[in-house]
Amino acid sequence: DGSTCGDAKPVSAAEVILARQRLREGFVFVGLVEEWDMSVCLLHAALGGDCLASDFANMHPGSNASQELYETSELMGFTD
């Protein structure tokens, strides 16, 4: 239909129904990248298996990866 991700197109009722169905039937587990360690632990608690050190390692750090936090001074203290 020519739309792209982020277009301000309203979601139809049929799309909401389909999205809910896909979440219920199409996923065994959903975790949060922002809470990776907790998600990995929850995955093991739900599905079994032991936590390994490699579960918590960044296996694909990318070219902009850093062990330091992002520079946030330009936000002037704003948080959401």
C-alpha positions in Angstrom: 0.0 0.0 0.0 3.1 2.3 -0.1 3.1 3.1 3.6 6.3 2.9 5.6 7.1 2.2 9.2 6.2 5.2 11.3 3.5 6.6 8.9 0.7 8.2 10.9 -1.9 5.7 9.5 -4.6 4.7 11.9 -4.7 1.0 12.8 -7.8 -0.8 11.8 -9.8 -3.1 14.1 -8.9 -6.0 11.9 -5.2 -5.3 12.3 -5.5 -5.1 16.1 -7.3 -8.5 16.1 -4.6 -10.0 13.9 -1.8 -8.5 16.0 -3.3 -10.0 19.2 -3.7 -13.4 17.5 -0.1 -13.4 16.4 1.1 -12.6 19.9 -1.0 -15.4 21.4 -0.3 -18.0 18.9 3.0 -17.1 17.2 5.4 -16.5 20.1 6.5 -18.9 22.9 8.3 -16.1 24.7 8.8 -12.4 24.4 11.6 -10.5 26.2 12.8 -7.0 26.2 16.2 -5.9 24.8 16.3 -3.2 27.4 16.0 -5.8 30.1 18.1 -8.5 28.5 19.5 -10.2 31.6 16.1 -10.3 33.2 14.5 -11.6 30.0 17.0 -14.4 29.7 16.4 -15.5 33.3 12.7 -15.4 32.7 13.1 -17.4 29.5 15.0 -20.1 31.4 12.4 -20.1 34.3 9.6 -20.5 31.8 11.1 -23.0 29.4 13.9 -24.6 31.4 17.6 -24.9 30.9 20.5 -23.4 32.8 21.7 -19.8 32.5 25.2 -19.7 31.0 27.6 -16.8 31.0 27.3 -16.7 27.2 23.6 -15.9 27.5 24.6 -12.5 28.9 27.4 -11.6 26.5 26.9 -9.2 23.6 27.7 -11.5 20.7 27.0 -8.8 18.0 28.2 -5.5 19.4 28.3 -3.6 16.1 30.6 -0.8 15.1 29.2 1.8 17.5 29.2 -0.5 20.6 30.6 0.9 23.8 30.8 -0.3 27.4 30.1 3.3 28.5 26.7 5.0 28.8 25.5 7.3 26.1 26.3 11.0 26.3 23.0 12.6 27.6 24.1 16.1 28.6 22.3 17.6 25.6 19.0 16.3 27.2 19.6 18.9 30.0 18.2 16.5 32.6 15.1 15.4 30.7 13.9 11.9 31.3 10.8 10.1 30.2 
